[in-house]
């Protein structure tokens, strides 16, 4: 194809980058079709590939090369990006450059409106100026689930040293961030710390959500420890950069202002660059005046004048805007049905869409709206000076689209805004709202969330919903949505209903057996990844056997075998083995065909590639199955392949991001079945360059799991034990280790110390010394007083052996009145067999504590509560308590026996 023709066809994307694509080696020819599909020819084979879900950054940021540019006047324009008028804090770009050069990945963390997205756009434009390709992905577009397959397909096809991925708002996908990072890292680097020569670069953007104690927070911590995190904030340099850009836009020379002025602006605007830009832009040429006043009031007046005053005579449009702003503050998109529309086809925001303030997001037949930035929502709501709460605005939108309440409540819970959540939950007490909710198109995971919300906030309405969904008019729609949901969510919902609402679970199971629903379930199963089937079928086999049998019969038909094989070859290995285990039991005519197909050399090569894309313990799970149930060629091929340096290094990469307890599972298999691989992996983990990664994995592991790993590794992985002993006891890591110990349940600390004394003596001494320190005594005593008594006994028993001075200090300290009160309250919450075990130990080791608890339990009110508990305790758990109490608390035992006799009578 002539080069001029290529450039003409791709001008909607990034024509200059085609030359680079042609130079990548794998790609022989590249073109874009009219509908935006990227067509590449690799080895003579045509592959059609959309940029979806990415956008070429010049398209995302600047709009089409021809036609109107919808850029807000306080946002950087096309010309400002290209001309370099968008400035960033000193040294920030170089810091990112250095990180990407070394690690090929970096994470930019900052609060809302601190300039993260502008930095993403600016960095991407700068990258493309070098005739390199930059692709942008906004996680706000994929809140339900990341299209992981499409992402990896694009990256795998276009990967080269010139490719840059810009992935924004990763904090909105707390479960998906680490999964995405791990998948991209597998494509980048054959070993954890040595990206391959042709590795692309990834720049992530997001913020830390304080309430998220989830995988995204742990990923942020890992990247920070690895030196791959950059912090950005709305500081003096950032405010100066915005001020300079807006001065130049108005053709005035930026005045020379002292740092104190910018410091005051930072404080006045609380670091919000969007609000500052709105205020500064409205002043025009006055920005040249060194005495100009720029305050939040200027921004609010401008917002009020531009966006609110024009709607003052149209209350519906006014409230539509407030609702959109309330959703944007929570970083949620708003469905069209949430708004008051003048006609069914009308747009709620025609002018704001034209100005670029509101984005339209179309997904299938659904139309959703979003503000260009969440901070804009806060600004407009503040400028409106509304008297009602944000929750009441959200409630109004939910009354028009009831299903929205599920996503809004879950976001409020995630952000720790429990007061607002409780206010919004009041809507769930309205029967009319609940009836509307029963008619909505909620998927299985959304129903699951809704049931949990109702169970927690309005149990009466839970029962009301349960009753309504059993009626035929609602049941039909309910089941229709369930059979179209990801199957793993279906099993989770039914598992929940079997516990909480067995009658509804039974009705749902019967409905799933209808012919039309079986057909829909089969179509769904054939569309979903194998992971879905491998999670759903084993549960259904036990939990709803008739549904499982019907679906299995359909899947077993010969017409579907090629489809199943194709899904297997695309799946992660552990899902393949789980599915085949089910097939061995229930699809005997299909399983041999599928297993024999895996012995094909081409398929084996794909399995080998997949083997280093999952964590080692999951690989061990597959290999165990392969050794027992697959043709011998499969296991032999994988074991031989994993001895090759390329795959050893990639396996090491996975091991360095795996919890140590999971590593133990892998080594238990590998030491026996592929010792060369195990030996190479142990040697790699013990190398100096991987020391920090190994030590960080140890500190991220629960202490009791770390102790169990050490006991296994002492004989089987001695080199790793030596690294852990020296490293965790070093000055660099000992304080983090001690902090972890002080925040861990005491009985688990005791179990860890027993293991550490035998395996890592340096670590043992560090933790023992820290626990013995006087400055930690009060914290330890408070933890002890709040520990369940059975666990407290286990802790003290362990300490008697491994750290007697700590045990003595704890036992003496607990005799203090302030701790005795907490301990005796604990006694009434303790299972009776655990209570007897604790008191038997305390009679000798803590006589004051023992006597206080027994005297308090003997009081009539407390004795009655213990008798009631005794009636609910299984007989096998009562024996130990009665044996002890007969000698120490005879009156209590007599009362329990009388109560039990009366119940039998």
Protein Blocks (a to p, Z undefined) as FASTA:
>chain_A
ZZklmmmmmmmmmmmlmmmmmmnomambdcddfkopacddeehiacdddfblbdcfklmm
nopfbdcddddfkbccfklmmnopaccdehklmmmmmmmmmnopacddddehiopmmmmm
mmmmmmmmnopacddddfklmmmbccfklmmmmmmmmgcfkbccddehkllmmmlmmmmm
mmmmmmmpmbfklccfklccddddddddfklccfklmmmmmmmmnopaccddddfklmmm
mmmmmmmmnopacddddfklmmmmmmmnnopaklmmmmmmmnmmmlmpmkbccdfklmmm
mmmmmmmmmmmmmmklmmmmmmmmmmmmnopacdfklpccfbfkbcfblmlmmnomaccd
dehjbccdddfbfklmmmmmmmnopabdfklmmmmmmmmmmmlmmmmmmmmmmnopamlm
mmmmmmmmpmklmmmmmmpccdfklmmmmmmmmmmmmmmlmmmmmmmmmpmklmmmmmmm
mmmpcfklmmmmmmmmmmmmmmlmmmmmmmmmpmklmmmmmmmmmmpcfklmmmmmmmmm
mmmmmlmmmmmmmmmpmklmmmmmmmmmmpcfklmmmmmmmmmmmmmmlmmmmmmmmmpm
klmmmmmmmmmmccfklmmmmmmmmmmmmcfklmmmmmmmmmpmklmmmmmmmmmmccfk
lmmmmmmmmmmmmmmlmmmmmmmmmpmklmmmmmmmmmmpcfklmmmmmmmmmmmmmmlm
mmmmmmmmpmklmmmmmmmmmmgcfklmmmmmmmmmmmmmmlmmmmmmmmmpmklmmmmm
mmmmmgcfklmmmmmmmmmmmommlmmmmmmmmmpmklmmmmmmmmmmpcfklmmmmmmm
mmmmmmmlmmmmmmmmmpmklmmmmmmmmmmpcfklmmmmmmmmmmmmmmlmmmmmmmmm
mmmZZ
